[in-house]
């Protein structure tokens, strides 16, 4: 398919401009540099791995359609980890560790992080839709660092990191990594087991993922649960750490979600959970449960409106398009040019 080869060539030519070392000439981590953060907000707490080149995989109808680049290389994925957290939240709900997404997190008596007047009414759903407005400091990072952060379709009223008045939980959407890390810690507390271990045992091993992926925490994110030290892992690589994984393993996870959480004859994710992931948030209809939606085709105009995505800075994209039975992974593509690949791929498969 000549047109498919042209789409792949486009993706390879549109490689992200981030330095392979992941550090700017002055030594600053490219993620915090890109975010415009200054000391002390830009302090890196977790490992940073040099990156590989552009790569990708396309499946249609469960069949491998295309593959390019070093798809076996494990690289940082940044906020794709958020979408992994949503899968773990589904397991917690299915296990009865979380009774309802609309339960107040404070009712679980995990710690004092939800006892304040601002935080006491926060629910699990609020955390999963980034509408919690949680206030506090976690692992040395204050929620204020990501106030007024512009990601995707959000519009900021002031420069990122500018403190703003907080709203009622559930009434305002803000992309905030401190709050996502708070969700991760809360999930660790209900599982009482490190999240990477839960992910490996319950999802990655059953779908045949490699042993080469990892989920790094911070140097200061070890907590004690039932007398045992456990590392709380972040929902991204904003300050280092996060999920380091290959395109091939990402593709397996994408296929699992695209198949409704079922792998061969085994239901890995709770029945119906993948439908829950893509229900639009009331105050942010472009967002589900830590998965991005294509509402009004505002993410990618060429993709079907039912498309949904795990997205990570850099850019890392897991694109599921039910209307075309497509599951696509893109690694290290310039985000501004990703739409061009989407258009070319869809044109290629239409012929």
C-alpha positions in Angstrom: 0.0 0.0 0.0 1.8 3.0 -1.3 -0.4 5.5 0.6 0.2 3.6 3.9 4.0 3.9 3.3 3.6 7.6 2.7 1.7 8.0 5.9 4.5 6.2 7.8 7.2 8.3 6.1 5.2 11.4 7.2 5.2 10.2 10.8 9.0 9.5 10.7 9.7 12.9 9.2 7.5 14.6 11.8 9.6 13.4 14.8 9.4 15.4 18.0 12.0 18.1 18.5 12.9 17.1 22.0 16.6 16.4 22.5 17.5 12.7 22.6 19.3 13.3 25.9 16.0 14.7 27.3 17.9 17.7 28.7 18.3 21.2 27.3 21.8 22.7 26.8 21.6 24.3 30.2 20.9 20.9 31.8 17.2 21.5 32.5 14.8 18.6 31.9 13.0 19.2 28.7 9.6 18.5 30.2 9.9 21.2 32.8 11.5 23.5 30.3 8.6 23.0 27.9 6.2 23.8 30.7 8.0 27.1 31.5 8.7 26.1 35.1 11.4 27.8 37.2 13.1 26.7 40.4 11.9 25.3 42.7 8.9 24.2 40.8 11.0 22.4 38.1 12.9 20.2 40.5 13.1 16.7 39.0 12.2 13.9 41.5 12.3 10.7 39.4 14.6 9.1 36.8 14.9 10.6 33.3 15.7 8.2 30.5 17.2 9.3 27.1 14.7 8.8 24.3 14.7 6.9 21.1 13.3 7.9 17.7 9.9 8.1 16.1 8.1 4.8 16.0 4.6 3.4 15.7 2.2 0.5 15.2 -1.2 0.3 13.5 -3.7 -2.5 14.0 -6.9 -2.8 12.1 -9.4 -5.5 12.9 -6.9 -6.9 15.4 -4.5 -7.5 12.6 -1.0 -5.8 12.4 -1.2 -3.4 9.5 2.0 -1.4 9.9 5.0 -1.0 12.2 8.0 1.3 12.0 10.9 2.4 14.1 12.3 0.6 17.2 9.0 -0.6 18.6 10.7 -2.8 21.2 12.5 0.1 22.8 11.1 1.2 26.2 10.8 4.9 26.5 9.2 7.4 28.8 5.5 7.9 28.0 4.6 10.9 30.2 0.8 11.3 30.7 -0.1 8.1 29.0 0.4 6.8 32.5 -2.8 8.6 33.5 -4.8 6.3 31.3 -3.1 3.3 32.9 -4.3 4.7 36.3 -7.8 4.6 35.0 -7.5 0.9 34.2 -6.3 0.3 37.7 -9.2 2.3 39.1 -11.5 -0.1 37.1 -9.8 -3.1 38.8 -10.3 -1.5 42.2 -14.0 -0.9 41.5 -14.4 -4.5 40.2 -12.7 -5.9 43.3 -15.0 -3.9 45.6 -12.0 -1.9 47.0 -13.9 1.2 45.7 -17.6 0.8 46.1 -18.7 3.6 43.8 -16.8 6.3 41.8 -19.1 8.8 43.4 -18.0 7.9 46.9 -16.1 10.6 48.7 -12.5 9.6 49.0 -12.5 10.9 52.6 -14.9 8.1 53.5 -12.1 5.6 52.9 -10.0 7.1 55.7 -6.8 6.7 53.8 -4.9 9.6 55.3 -5.6 13.2 56.2 -5.3 14.4 52.6 -9.1 14.7 52.2 -10.1 16.1 55.6 -9.9 19.9 54.8 -12.9 21.9 53.9 -11.7 22.2 50.3 -11.0 18.5 49.9 -13.7 16.7 52.0 -16.2 16.4 49.2 -13.9 15.1 46.5 -15.0 11.8 44.9 -13.1 9.2 43.0 -14.8 10.4 39.8 -13.6 14.0 40.5 -10.0 12.6 40.6 -10.5 10.6 37.5 -11.9 13.5 35.5 -9.4 16.1 36.7 -12.1 18.1 38.3 -11.2 17.5 41.9 -9.7 20.9 42.8 -7.7 19.0 45.4 -5.6 21.4 47.5 -2.3 20.4 49.1 1.3 19.4 48.7 2.4 15.9 47.7 6.0 14.7 47.5 7.2 18.3 47.7 4.9 19.5 44.9 2.1 21.9 45.6 -1.1 21.8 43.5 -0.5 25.5 42.7 2.3 24.5 40.3 -0.2 23.3 37.7 -2.8 26.1 38.3 -3.7 27.7 34.9 -1.9 24.9 33.0 -2.8 24.8 29.3 -3.1 21.2 28.0 -5.2 20.2 25.0 -8.3 22.3 24.7 -8.0 24.1 28.1 -7.8 27.9 28.2 -5.8 29.5 31.0 -6.6 32.9 32.6 -3.1 33.5 33.8 0.4 32.1 33.4 0.9 28.5 34.5 1.8 28.3 38.2 -0.1 31.4 39.1 -2.3 30.7 42.1 -6.0 31.0 41.6 -9.1 30.8 43.7 -10.2 27.1 43.9 -13.7 26.1 43.0 -16.1 23.5 44.3 -14.9 19.9 43.5 -16.5 18.6 40.4 -17.3 22.1 39.0 -14.0 23.0 37.2 -11.6 21.1 35.0 -7.8 21.6 35.3 -5.0 19.4 34.0 -3.0 19.0 37.2 -0.2 16.4 37.8 -0.1 16.9 41.5 -3.8 15.9 41.8 -3.3 12.9 39.5 -0.4 11.8 41.7 -2.8 12.2 44.7 -5.1 9.7 42.9 -2.3 7.3 42.3 -1.4 7.4 46.1 -5.0 6.8 47.0 -5.2 3.8 44.6 -2.0 2.4 46.2 -3.7 2.8 49.6 -6.8 0.8 48.6 -4.9 -1.9 46.8 -2.2 -2.0 49.6 0.2 -3.2 46.9 2.5 -1.2 44.6 0.6 -0.3 41.5 3.3 -1.6 39.1 2.9 -5.0 40.7 -0.9 -4.9 40.3 -0.5 -3.7 36.7 1.9 -6.5 35.9 0.0 -9.3 37.5 -3.5 -8.2 36.5 -3.0 -6.7 33.0 0.4 -6.8 31.5 1.3 -10.5 32.0 -2.1 -11.8 31.0 -2.0 -9.9 27.6 1.6 -11.1 26.9 3.5 -7.9 27.4 7.3 -8.0 27.6 9.2 -7.8 30.9 11.0 -4.6 29.7 8.5 -2.0 30.9 8.7 -0.3 34.3 6.9 2.3 36.3 9.3 4.6 38.2 8.5 6.6 41.3 10.1 9.6 42.9 13.1 9.5 45.3 10.8 10.9 48.0 7.5 9.0 47.2 7.9 6.0 49.5 5.0 5.6 51.9 4.3 3.0 54.6 1.2 0.8 54.3 0.4 -1.9 56.8 4.0 -1.5 58.0 5.5 -2.0 54.6 7.4 0.6 52.6 5.9 1.1 49.1 6.7 3.5 46.3 3.8 5.7 45.1 4.2 6.1 41.3 3.3 9.3 39.4 0.7 9.6 36.7 3.3 10.9 34.2 6.9 12.0 33.8 6.4 15.7 34.5 9.1 15.6 37.2 10.8 12.4 36.0 9.7 8.9 36.7 6.5 7.4 35.3 5.9 4.5 32.9 8.8 3.6 30.6 7.4 1.2 28.0 7.8 0.0 24.4 5.4 0.8 21.5 4.6 -2.9 21.2 3.5 -3.1 24.9 1.5 0.1 24.5 -0.2 -1.5 21.5 -1.2 -4.5 23.6 -2.8 -2.3 26.2 -4.6 -0.3 23.4 -5.9 -3.6 21.9 -7.2 -4.7 25.3 -9.1 -1.5 25.8 -10.4 -1.5 22.2 -11.7 -5.1 22.8 -13.8 -4.0 25.8 -11.2 -5.2 28.3 -11.3 -8.8 27.0 -8.3 -10.8 26.0 -9.0 -14.0 24.1 -11.6 -15.7 26.3 -10.6 -13.9 29.5 -12.3 -10.7 30.8 -9.2 -8.7 32.2 -11.0 -5.4 32.9 -14.4 -5.3 34.6 -17.3 -5.7 32.2 -18.4 -2.3 31.0 -15.4 -0.4 32.3 -14.0 0.6 28.9 -17.5 2.2 28.2 -17.2 4.1 31.4 -13.8 5.4 30.4 -15.2 7.3 27.4 -18.3 8.9 28.9 -17.8 12.7 28.6 -17.1 14.6 31.8 -20.0 17.0 32.5 -17.8 20.1 32.8 -15.2 18.9 30.2 -16.9 17.0 27.4 -13.6 16.5 25.7 -12.4 14.3 28.6 -13.5 10.9 30.0 -11.8 9.1 32.9 -8.2 10.1 32.2 -8.7 9.4 28.5 -9.1 12.1 25.9 -12.2 12.2 23.7 -12.7 13.4 20.1 -15.9 15.3 21.0 -16.9 17.6 18.1 -13.7 16.2 16.4 -11.7 18.8 18.3 -8.6 16.6 18.9 -8.3 15.2 15.3 -10.8 16.5 12.7 -10.2 13.6 10.4 -10.8 10.9 13.0 -14.2 9.7 13.9 -15.9 11.4 16.8 -16.0 8.2 18.7 -12.2 8.1 18.7 -10.5 8.3 22.1 -6.9 8.6 23.1 -4.2 8.2 25.8 -1.9 11.2 25.3 1.5 12.0 26.6 3.7 15.0 26.1 6.5 14.4 23.7 4.2 13.2 21.9 2.9 9.7 22.7 -0.5 8.8 21.4 -2.6 5.7 21.7 -5.5 6.2 19.3 -8.5 4.0 19.3 -11.0 4.5 16.5 -14.0 2.1 16.9 -15.6 3.3 13.6 -12.6 2.1 11.6 -11.6 -0.7 14.0 -8.2 0.9 14.3 -5.7 0.9 17.2 -2.7 3.1 16.6 0.4 3.9 18.7 2.5 6.9 17.8 5.8 7.6 19.6 7.8 10.8 19.5 5.8 12.6 16.9 5.5 16.4 16.8 2.0 17.0 18.2 1.3 19.8 15.7 1.9 17.3 12.9 0.0 14.3 14.3 -3.2 15.4 12.6 -1.4 15.1 9.3 -0.6 11.5 10.0 -4.2 10.8 11.1 -5.5 12.2 7.8 -3.0 10.2 5.7 -3.6 6.9 7.5 -7.4 7.2 7.2 -7.0 8.0 3.5 -4.8 5.0 3.0 -7.1 2.5 4.6 -10.1 3.9 2.7 -8.6 2.8 -0.6 
